[in-house]
Amino acid sequence: MSDKFFFKGRKTPRPRYESYGYNTKRLVKLGTQENPLQLTVATEQRQQEIEQLLAQHQLVGTVAINADVAENIVDLEGILNKPQTTTFEKKPNRNDDCPCGSGKKYKKCCA
């Protein structure tokens, strides 16, 4: 006889997906004590400017001076210039009053 008549449940247990396939450090944000920013600048004056920006925005990072390498502050710019979500006003339904103020229904006026 087969197992399907007497066995209730799975022959093999479901795999546990908690530890597979996604970032385990997703709670650690860039620019914190646990994950500081790694920045490279060319001059000491630029280093002071970047350190002021870090202090102003309460971020943690290490700024290294290296004139031979191009400036690398991409991570800092990404944090400071987060894109804003665009929202649109809802278009009125056909039988709603027209937003132009004519008093007519939207379907008879501006549709």
C-alpha positions as CSV (number, residue, x, y, z in Angstrom):
1,M,0.0,0.0,0.0
2,S,1.1,3.5,-0.6
3,D,1.9,6.1,2.1
4,K,-0.7,8.6,0.9
5,F,-3.6,6.7,2.6
6,F,-2.0,6.4,6.0
7,F,0.5,9.2,6.3
8,K,-0.7,12.7,7.2
9,G,1.8,15.4,6.6
10,R,4.9,15.7,4.4
11,K,7.5,13.0,3.8
12,T,10.2,15.7,3.7
13,P,9.8,18.8,5.8
14,R,9.7,22.2,4.1
15,P,13.0,23.9,3.9
16,R,13.6,26.9,6.2
17,Y,14.0,30.0,4.1
18,E,15.0,32.3,7.0
19,S,18.7,32.0,6.4
20,Y,18.8,31.7,2.6
21,G,18.7,34.2,-0.2
22,Y,18.4,37.7,1.3
23,N,20.6,40.2,3.0
24,T,21.1,39.4,6.7
25,K,22.5,42.9,7.4
26,R,19.5,44.8,6.0
27,L,18.8,46.4,9.4
28,V,22.3,47.9,9.5
29,K,22.2,51.2,7.7
30,L,25.1,52.7,5.9
31,G,26.7,55.5,7.9
32,T,26.2,54.0,11.4
33,Q,28.7,52.7,13.9
34,E,28.2,49.2,12.7
35,N,28.6,50.1,9.0
36,P,30.6,53.4,8.6
37,L,31.0,55.2,5.3
38,Q,34.4,54.7,3.5
39,L,35.2,58.0,1.7
40,T,38.3,59.1,-0.2
41,V,39.2,62.7,-1.0
42,A,42.1,64.4,-2.6
43,T,42.9,67.4,-0.3
44,E,42.8,68.1,3.4
45,Q,40.4,71.0,2.9
46,R,37.9,68.7,1.2
47,Q,38.3,66.3,4.1
48,Q,37.3,69.0,6.5
49,E,34.2,69.8,4.3
50,I,33.2,66.2,4.2
51,E,33.7,65.7,8.0
52,Q,31.4,68.8,8.6
53,L,28.7,67.2,6.3
54,L,29.0,64.0,8.3
55,A,28.6,65.8,11.6
56,Q,25.8,67.9,10.3
57,H,23.8,64.9,9.2
58,Q,24.8,62.7,12.2
59,L,26.6,60.1,10.1
60,V,29.7,58.0,10.8
61,G,32.4,57.6,8.3
62,T,36.2,57.4,7.7
63,V,37.6,60.0,5.3
64,A,41.0,59.1,3.7
65,I,43.2,61.6,1.9
66,N,44.7,60.2,-1.3
67,A,45.7,62.6,-4.1
68,D,46.5,59.7,-6.6
69,V,43.0,58.3,-6.6
70,A,39.8,60.1,-7.8
71,E,37.4,61.4,-5.1
72,N,34.9,58.7,-4.0
73,I,32.0,60.1,-2.0
74,V,29.2,58.3,-4.0
75,D,27.8,56.6,-0.8
76,L,27.5,59.9,1.0
77,E,25.8,61.6,-2.0
78,G,23.4,58.7,-2.2
79,I,22.4,59.1,1.5
80,L,22.1,62.9,1.3
81,N,20.2,63.0,-2.0
82,K,17.5,60.3,-1.6
83,P,15.0,60.4,-4.4
84,Q,11.5,61.6,-3.3
85,T,8.4,59.6,-4.1
86,T,6.3,61.3,-6.7
87,T,2.6,61.6,-6.0
88,F,-0.1,62.6,-8.4
89,E,-3.5,64.0,-7.7
90,K,-6.4,61.6,-8.3
91,K,-8.3,62.3,-11.4
92,P,-12.0,62.9,-10.6
93,N,-14.6,60.3,-11.5
94,R,-17.1,61.0,-14.3
95,N,-19.9,61.9,-12.0
96,D,-18.0,64.0,-9.5
97,D,-18.2,67.8,-9.6
98,C,-15.7,69.4,-11.9
99,P,-12.6,70.8,-10.2
100,C,-12.7,73.9,-12.3
101,G,-15.6,75.3,-10.3
102,S,-18.3,75.4,-13.0
103,G,-20.8,73.4,-11.0
104,K,-21.2,70.8,-13.7
105,K,-20.3,67.2,-13.6
106,Y,-16.8,66.3,-14.7
107,K,-18.1,64.3,-17.7
108,K,-20.1,67.2,-19.1
109,C,-17.4,69.9,-18.4
110,C,-13.7,69.1,-18.7
111,A,-13.6,65.4,-19.5
